[in-house]
Structures are given as C-alpha cells and as structure tokens.
C-alpha cells in the first residue's frame, strides 16, 4: 500500500468519524440537531432528563422525548386496564392442599417475573421431598400492576395470559407456609434468591438448615472468579449437564424439574465428596457439559 493510499484511508476514517459524530447530535426521531458538540448535548440532555436510556450515544430532543414518555405512559395505562379486566373475569384455580405428613427434607424451586426479590413476583413454586417426589406445585398470579415480564417469559415460558386464572399469593401463602414450617432441611440452587422471593411474598422462613447446591457446585466445576476471589457460579442447566442429569420431557425452568435437577446435582456431589480432583477429568467434564448445553440449544431452534 502506497503513502497516498494510507493518507486516503485516514481521510476516509476521519470522514466516517465526523459523520457518526454528527449523527449522534441529531434526534433519531425527527432528525433535528440537538447541539453542536456531544459534550454540550450530553450536558443539556442530562439537565433536562432527556438522555436516551437505551443508548448513551443516541440523543433525543426534548420534544420527541416528551412524546415518547407520553406514548409509554399511555401504553402502560392500556396494559394495566386490560390486565385488571382479564383478572376480574377469570375463575380462579384452587390452591393445592397437601394431605398426610409433610416431609422434613424438601427441595424448592421458583419461577419469577424477574431477579429482584424485593420488587419482582413469584409465578410458580415447586417443592419435592428428599427423594424427588412431588410435594406441591403452586401457581401464583402476580398483582395487576405486574402486567408483563418479557425477559423472564423468554426464559421460563410463562406468559401473563397464562396466569390470569391462578390464585393470588394471599390465597397460596397459608399452605406454602405450612409446608415450610414442617421442614428441617431446605435444599435449593441459589437458595438465597429463593428465600429472598419467599420473604418478599410475605412467607416467614423457618429456622432450619439451608443447603445451597450452587455454592457447593462452583468449586467442583472449577472456574475461578478472580473479581470476587472465589469460584464462578454456574447455572443449574450447566450443573445438571456436568453431572449428566436427564431432564426428561420437562426441561429446565420448570419449578418441579428444577427441584429434581438440584437434587441430582447434590447427590452427585455427595457421591464424589472427598475425591481428589483430576484436572483432566474435570476439564473433560466441563467440555462435555458445554456440548450438551449447545446441543440442547440447537434442538430448540
């Protein structure tokens, strides 16, 4: 490449950079220039509260931002009214009641509308005994104000329309509390998050032993987390693939299936407790687990 070619490439790069800079100074809706420099636009938009939340490099003019906010508010209002109407028209399903003696050892799994126990809501709670036999599966309808959870829906497959006939947490709470009160050992995968959601739903957690299989599995999988100074936590799907658990027809992100997978990981850990770690075998198991996960993802497509 000659010197003239290099100069022309640098000029083209500057032209592209200048064009991108100018584009960042224009409102993506109306095309109107917002400011002369990015810094000026950022400061003005931050003062006015109109900095575009989705992308720090896109600046929306105050008029378009105000219209967007109004449109979002109208959409929220319509969605809320539709949700309230659907809940009012639906006949509620009965709450399961467990007959006979309650198990002292249980595994618990939950599906939720998000990952924040203080603001998101329970959708399903699955409970099995220490052998994996079903104890109860509770379906819980979130309050009307929670009318959509697209990210969680993509993971667990539970849509808002699926929940309209489900009982509210106020109806489920007494039976769920009764089962938990009888427990002496509660097993979960990231059980701390389960506890957070149960507390957020008004459940009083019993004074018993809590077993977090996720924390137990992390050093066995063996990937370091240098930022936190420990081992990197893995998803339940990864742990199940590592120990060769067969999900059957249910698959992950079902509360009861997650309980049984958690127990399978725990039993595998107990069976191999105290064994010296063979790094080659550990690496081979990790690779096999990732292949199983890739195959499962490919099968969904």
DRENRO-673493 format. One record per residue (C-alpha): residue in three letters; x, z, y; residue number from 1. Coordinates in Angstrom, 1 decimal. Layout:
residues N
[node "Ala" [X Z Y] NUM]
...
This chain:
residues 301
[node "Unk" [0.0 0.0 0.0] 1]
[node "Unk" [1.4 -1.0 3.3] 2]
[node "Unk" [1.7 1.0 6.5] 3]
[node "Unk" [-1.2 -0.9 8.1] 4]
[node "Unk" [-3.4 -0.2 5.1] 5]
[node "Unk" [-2.7 3.5 5.4] 6]
[node "Unk" [-3.5 3.5 9.1] 7]
[node "Unk" [-6.8 1.7 8.4] 8]
[node "Unk" [-7.7 4.2 5.7] 9]
[node "Unk" [-7.0 7.1 8.1] 10]
[node "Unk" [-9.2 5.5 10.7] 11]
[node "Unk" [-12.0 5.0 8.2] 12]
[node "Unk" [-11.7 8.6 7.2] 13]
[node "Unk" [-12.0 9.7 10.8] 14]
[node "Unk" [-15.0 7.4 11.4] 15]
[node "Unk" [-16.7 8.9 8.3] 16]
[node "Unk" [-15.9 12.4 9.5] 17]
[node "Unk" [-17.3 11.7 13.0] 18]
[node "Unk" [-20.4 10.2 11.6] 19]
[node "Unk" [-21.0 13.2 9.4] 20]
[node "Unk" [-20.4 15.5 12.4] 21]
[node "Unk" [-22.9 13.6 14.5] 22]
[node "Unk" [-25.4 13.7 11.6] 23]
[node "Unk" [-25.1 17.5 11.5] 24]
[node "Unk" [-26.0 17.6 15.1] 25]
[node "Unk" [-29.3 15.8 14.6] 26]
[node "Unk" [-32.6 17.3 13.3] 27]
[node "Unk" [-33.2 15.9 9.8] 28]
[node "Unk" [-36.9 15.6 10.5] 29]
[node "Unk" [-37.1 13.9 13.9] 30]
[node "Unk" [-33.5 12.7 14.4] 31]
[node "Unk" [-33.2 14.3 17.8] 32]
[node "Unk" [-29.8 15.5 18.8] 33]
[node "Unk" [-29.7 19.3 18.8] 34]
[node "Unk" [-26.3 19.9 20.5] 35]
[node "Unk" [-23.0 18.2 21.4] 36]
[node "Unk" [-20.9 20.3 19.0] 37]
[node "Unk" [-21.5 22.0 15.7] 38]
[node "Unk" [-20.4 25.3 17.1] 39]
[node "Unk" [-22.9 25.0 20.1] 40]
[node "Unk" [-25.7 24.0 17.7] 41]
[node "Unk" [-25.0 26.9 15.3] 42]
[node "Unk" [-24.9 29.5 18.1] 43]
[node "Unk" [-28.1 28.1 19.7] 44]
[node "Unk" [-30.0 27.9 16.4] 45]
[node "Unk" [-28.9 31.4 15.3] 46]
[node "Unk" [-30.1 32.8 18.6] 47]
[node "Unk" [-33.4 31.0 18.2] 48]
[node "Unk" [-33.7 31.8 14.5] 49]
[node "Unk" [-33.9 28.2 13.6] 50]
[node "Unk" [-30.8 27.8 11.5] 51]
[node "Unk" [-31.9 25.9 8.4] 52]
[node "Unk" [-31.8 28.3 5.5] 53]
[node "Unk" [-31.3 25.7 2.7] 54]
[node "Unk" [-28.0 24.2 4.0] 55]
[node "Unk" [-25.6 25.6 6.6] 56]
[node "Unk" [-24.7 22.0 7.5] 57]
[node "Unk" [-28.2 20.9 8.4] 58]
[node "Unk" [-29.6 21.9 11.8] 59]
[node "Unk" [-33.3 21.7 12.5] 60]
[node "Unk" [-34.6 21.5 16.1] 61]
[node "Unk" [-36.8 24.4 17.3] 62]
[node "Unk" [-40.0 22.3 17.3] 63]
[node "Unk" [-39.5 21.0 13.8] 64]
[node "Unk" [-38.5 24.4 12.5] 65]
[node "Unk" [-41.7 25.9 14.0] 66]
[node "Unk" [-43.8 23.2 12.4] 67]
[node "Unk" [-42.0 23.8 9.0] 68]
[node "Unk" [-42.7 27.6 9.3] 69]
[node "Unk" [-46.4 26.9 10.1] 70]
[node "Unk" [-46.7 24.5 7.2] 71]
[node "Unk" [-45.1 27.0 4.8] 72]
[node "Unk" [-47.4 29.7 6.1] 73]
[node "Unk" [-50.5 27.5 5.5] 74]
[node "Unk" [-49.3 26.7 2.0] 75]
[node "Unk" [-48.8 30.4 1.3] 76]
[node "Unk" [-52.3 31.2 2.5] 77]
[node "Unk" [-53.9 28.5 0.4] 78]
[node "Unk" [-51.9 29.5 -2.7] 79]
[node "Unk" [-52.9 33.2 -2.2] 80]
[node "Unk" [-56.6 32.4 -1.8] 81]
[node "Unk" [-56.5 30.1 -4.9] 82]
[node "Unk" [-54.8 32.9 -6.9] 83]
[node "Unk" [-57.3 35.5 -5.8] 84]
[node "Unk" [-60.2 33.2 -6.7] 85]
[node "Unk" [-58.7 32.5 -10.2] 86]
[node "Unk" [-58.2 36.2 -10.9] 87]
[node "Unk" [-61.7 37.1 -9.8] 88]
[node "Unk" [-63.2 34.5 -12.1] 89]
[node "Unk" [-61.2 35.3 -15.2] 90]
[node "Unk" [-62.4 37.5 -18.0] 91]
[node "Unk" [-59.5 39.9 -18.8] 92]
[node "Unk" [-57.9 40.1 -22.3] 93]
[node "Unk" [-57.9 43.5 -24.0] 94]
[node "Unk" [-54.8 45.7 -23.9] 95]
[node "Unk" [-53.2 46.2 -27.3] 96]
[node "Unk" [-53.5 49.6 -28.9] 97]
[node "Unk" [-51.0 50.8 -31.5] 98]
[node "Unk" [-52.6 52.6 -34.4] 99]
[node "Unk" [-50.8 55.1 -36.6] 100]
[node "Unk" [-47.4 56.9 -36.0] 101]
[node "Unk" [-45.2 55.5 -33.3] 102]
[node "Unk" [-41.5 54.7 -34.1] 103]
[node "Unk" [-38.7 56.9 -32.9] 104]
[node "Unk" [-36.4 53.9 -32.5] 105]
[node "Unk" [-37.5 50.9 -30.6] 106]
[node "Unk" [-36.0 47.7 -29.1] 107]
[node "Unk" [-37.6 46.5 -25.9] 108]
[node "Unk" [-37.5 43.1 -24.1] 109]
[node "Unk" [-39.2 41.9 -21.0] 110]
[node "Unk" [-40.0 38.7 -19.2] 111]
[node "Unk" [-40.4 38.9 -15.5] 112]
[node "Unk" [-41.1 36.9 -12.3] 113]
[node "Unk" [-37.5 37.3 -11.2] 114]
[node "Unk" [-34.4 39.5 -11.5] 115]
[node "Unk" [-35.2 42.2 -8.9] 116]
[node "Unk" [-36.9 45.2 -10.4] 117]
[node "Unk" [-37.9 46.6 -7.0] 118]
[node "Unk" [-39.8 43.5 -5.9] 119]
[node "Unk" [-40.4 41.2 -8.9] 120]
[node "Unk" [-43.0 41.9 -11.6] 121]
[node "Unk" [-43.3 42.2 -15.3] 122]
[node "Unk" [-45.0 39.4 -17.2] 123]
[node "Unk" [-44.6 40.4 -20.8] 124]
[node "Unk" [-43.1 43.5 -22.6] 125]
[node "Unk" [-42.2 43.2 -26.2] 126]
[node "Unk" [-41.5 46.2 -28.4] 127]
[node "Unk" [-40.3 46.2 -32.1] 128]
[node "Unk" [-39.2 49.1 -34.3] 129]
[node "Unk" [-35.6 49.6 -35.5] 130]
[node "Unk" [-36.2 47.1 -38.4] 131]
[node "Unk" [-37.6 44.4 -36.1] 132]
[node "Unk" [-41.3 44.8 -37.0] 133]
[node "Unk" [-43.6 44.2 -34.1] 134]
[node "Unk" [-45.0 47.4 -32.4] 135]
[node "Unk" [-46.7 45.8 -29.4] 136]
[node "Unk" [-46.6 42.8 -27.1] 137]
[node "Unk" [-48.1 43.5 -23.7] 138]
[node "Unk" [-49.1 40.7 -21.3] 139]
[node "Unk" [-49.3 41.7 -17.7] 140]
[node "Unk" [-50.8 39.8 -14.8] 141]
[node "Unk" [-48.8 40.2 -11.5] 142]
[node "Unk" [-50.7 41.1 -8.4] 143]
[node "Unk" [-52.3 38.3 -6.4] 144]
[node "Unk" [-49.5 38.3 -3.8] 145]
[node "Unk" [-47.2 37.1 -6.6] 146]
[node "Unk" [-48.7 33.6 -7.0] 147]
[node "Unk" [-45.6 31.7 -8.0] 148]
[node "Unk" [-42.2 32.2 -9.7] 149]
[node "Unk" [-40.8 28.7 -10.2] 150]
[node "Unk" [-37.2 29.7 -11.2] 151]
[node "Unk" [-38.4 32.3 -13.7] 152]
[node "Unk" [-41.1 29.9 -15.0] 153]
[node "Unk" [-38.4 27.4 -15.8] 154]
[node "Unk" [-36.6 29.9 -18.0] 155]
[node "Unk" [-39.5 31.7 -19.7] 156]
[node "Unk" [-42.2 29.0 -19.7] 157]
[node "Unk" [-44.8 31.4 -18.3] 158]
[node "Unk" [-46.8 29.8 -15.5] 159]
[node "Unk" [-49.1 31.5 -13.0] 160]
[node "Unk" [-52.2 29.9 -14.6] 161]
[node "Unk" [-51.2 31.5 -18.0] 162]
[node "Unk" [-51.5 35.0 -16.6] 163]
[node "Unk" [-55.0 35.0 -14.9] 164]
[node "Unk" [-56.7 36.5 -17.9] 165]
[node "Unk" [-54.0 39.0 -18.6] 166]
[node "Unk" [-54.6 42.7 -17.8] 167]
[node "Unk" [-53.0 44.3 -14.8] 168]
[node "Unk" [-50.2 46.8 -15.1] 169]
[node "Unk" [-52.6 49.6 -14.2] 170]
[node "Unk" [-54.5 48.8 -17.4] 171]
[node "Unk" [-51.4 48.4 -19.6] 172]
[node "Unk" [-49.5 51.4 -18.3] 173]
[node "Unk" [-51.1 54.2 -20.4] 174]
[node "Unk" [-50.5 52.5 -23.7] 175]
[node "Unk" [-47.0 51.4 -22.8] 176]
[node "Unk" [-46.2 54.9 -21.6] 177]
[node "Unk" [-47.5 56.4 -24.8] 178]
[node "Unk" [-45.1 54.2 -26.9] 179]
[node "Unk" [-42.1 55.0 -24.7] 180]
[node "Unk" [-42.9 58.8 -24.7] 181]
[node "Unk" [-42.6 58.8 -28.5] 182]
[node "Unk" [-39.2 57.0 -28.5] 183]
[node "Unk" [-35.9 58.8 -29.2] 184]
[node "Unk" [-33.8 55.7 -29.0] 185]
[node "Unk" [-34.4 52.7 -26.8] 186]
[node "Unk" [-32.4 49.5 -27.5] 187]
[node "Unk" [-32.1 46.6 -25.1] 188]
[node "Unk" [-30.0 43.8 -24.0] 189]
[node "Unk" [-29.0 44.7 -20.4] 190]
[node "Unk" [-31.3 47.7 -20.9] 191]
[node "Unk" [-30.6 48.9 -17.4] 192]
[node "Unk" [-32.6 45.9 -16.0] 193]
[node "Unk" [-35.5 46.6 -18.4] 194]
[node "Unk" [-35.5 50.2 -17.2] 195]
[node "Unk" [-35.5 49.1 -13.5] 196]
[node "Unk" [-38.6 46.9 -14.1] 197]
[node "Unk" [-40.4 49.6 -16.0] 198]
[node "Unk" [-39.7 52.1 -13.3] 199]
[node "Unk" [-40.9 49.6 -10.7] 200]
[node "Unk" [-44.1 49.3 -12.7] 201]
[node "Unk" [-44.7 53.0 -12.5] 202]
[node "Unk" [-43.5 53.8 -16.0] 203]
[node "Unk" [-41.9 57.2 -16.5] 204]
[node "Unk" [-38.8 56.7 -18.6] 205]
[node "Unk" [-38.3 59.2 -21.5] 206]
[node "Unk" [-35.3 61.4 -21.8] 207]
[node "Unk" [-33.8 59.7 -24.8] 208]
[node "Unk" [-30.8 57.7 -25.9] 209]
[node "Unk" [-30.5 54.2 -24.4] 210]
[node "Unk" [-28.4 51.6 -26.2] 211]
[node "Unk" [-27.2 48.6 -24.1] 212]
[node "Unk" [-26.2 45.9 -26.5] 213]
[node "Unk" [-25.0 43.6 -23.7] 214]
[node "Unk" [-22.3 46.1 -22.7] 215]
[node "Unk" [-21.3 46.6 -26.4] 216]
[node "Unk" [-21.0 42.8 -27.0] 217]
[node "Unk" [-18.9 41.9 -23.9] 218]
[node "Unk" [-15.5 43.1 -25.3] 219]
[node "Unk" [-16.2 41.6 -28.7] 220]
[node "Unk" [-16.8 38.2 -27.0] 221]
[node "Unk" [-13.5 38.9 -25.3] 222]
[node "Unk" [-13.6 37.0 -21.9] 223]
[node "Unk" [-12.1 39.1 -19.2] 224]
[node "Unk" [-13.7 39.6 -15.8] 225]
[node "Unk" [-10.8 40.2 -13.5] 226]
[node "Unk" [-13.0 40.6 -10.5] 227]
[node "Unk" [-14.8 43.6 -12.0] 228]
[node "Unk" [-11.9 44.8 -14.0] 229]
[node "Unk" [-13.6 44.6 -17.4] 230]
[node "Unk" [-15.2 42.1 -19.8] 231]
[node "Unk" [-17.6 39.4 -18.7] 232]
[node "Unk" [-21.2 40.0 -19.7] 233]
[node "Unk" [-22.8 37.3 -21.8] 234]
[node "Unk" [-26.4 36.2 -22.1] 235]
[node "Unk" [-28.4 37.2 -25.1] 236]
[node "Unk" [-28.5 33.5 -26.1] 237]
[node "Unk" [-24.7 33.5 -26.2] 238]
[node "Unk" [-24.5 36.7 -28.1] 239]
[node "Unk" [-27.1 35.5 -30.7] 240]
[node "Unk" [-25.2 32.3 -31.1] 241]
[node "Unk" [-22.0 34.2 -31.6] 242]
[node "Unk" [-23.4 36.3 -34.5] 243]
[node "Unk" [-25.3 33.4 -36.0] 244]
[node "Unk" [-28.8 34.7 -35.3] 245]
[node "Unk" [-31.6 32.3 -36.2] 246]
[node "Unk" [-34.3 32.4 -33.5] 247]
[node "Unk" [-36.8 30.6 -35.7] 248]
[node "Unk" [-39.7 28.9 -34.1] 249]
[node "Unk" [-40.0 31.4 -31.1] 250]
[node "Unk" [-36.7 30.7 -29.4] 251]
[node "Unk" [-35.2 32.8 -26.5] 252]
[node "Unk" [-37.1 34.0 -23.5] 253]
[node "Unk" [-40.0 35.4 -25.6] 254]
[node "Unk" [-40.2 39.2 -25.3] 255]
[node "Unk" [-40.5 39.9 -29.1] 256]
[node "Unk" [-38.0 37.2 -30.1] 257]
[node "Unk" [-35.5 38.7 -27.6] 258]
[node "Unk" [-36.0 42.1 -29.2] 259]
[node "Unk" [-35.2 40.8 -32.6] 260]
[node "Unk" [-32.2 38.9 -31.4] 261]
[node "Unk" [-31.0 42.1 -29.7] 262]
[node "Unk" [-31.3 44.0 -33.0] 263]
[node "Unk" [-29.5 41.2 -34.8] 264]
[node "Unk" [-26.5 41.4 -32.4] 265]
[node "Unk" [-26.5 45.2 -32.7] 266]
[node "Unk" [-26.5 45.1 -36.5] 267]
[node "Unk" [-23.6 42.6 -36.5] 268]
[node "Unk" [-21.6 44.8 -34.1] 269]
[node "Unk" [-22.3 47.8 -36.3] 270]
[node "Unk" [-21.2 45.9 -39.4] 271]
[node "Unk" [-17.9 44.9 -37.8] 272]
[node "Unk" [-17.2 48.1 -35.9] 273]
[node "Unk" [-13.6 49.3 -36.2] 274]
[node "Unk" [-12.3 46.0 -37.4] 275]
[node "Unk" [-9.1 44.7 -35.9] 276]
[node "Unk" [-9.8 41.7 -33.6] 277]
[node "Unk" [-8.4 38.5 -34.9] 278]
[node "Unk" [-7.8 36.4 -31.7] 279]
[node "Unk" [-8.0 33.1 -33.6] 280]
[node "Unk" [-11.3 34.0 -35.3] 281]
[node "Unk" [-12.6 35.3 -32.0] 282]
[node "Unk" [-11.8 32.0 -30.3] 283]
[node "Unk" [-13.3 30.0 -33.2] 284]
[node "Unk" [-16.5 32.1 -33.0] 285]
[node "Unk" [-16.7 31.6 -29.2] 286]
[node "Unk" [-16.3 27.8 -29.7] 287]
[node "Unk" [-18.9 27.8 -32.4] 288]
[node "Unk" [-21.3 29.7 -30.2] 289]
[node "Unk" [-20.9 27.3 -27.4] 290]
[node "Unk" [-21.5 24.4 -29.7] 291]
[node "Unk" [-24.7 26.0 -31.0] 292]
[node "Unk" [-25.9 26.5 -27.4] 293]
[node "Unk" [-25.1 22.9 -26.5] 294]
[node "Unk" [-27.0 21.7 -29.5] 295]
[node "Unk" [-30.0 23.9 -28.6] 296]
[node "Unk" [-30.0 22.5 -25.0] 297]
[node "Unk" [-29.7 18.9 -26.3] 298]
[node "Unk" [-32.6 19.5 -28.7] 299]
[node "Unk" [-34.8 20.5 -25.7] 300]
[node "Unk" [-34.1 17.2 -23.9] 301]
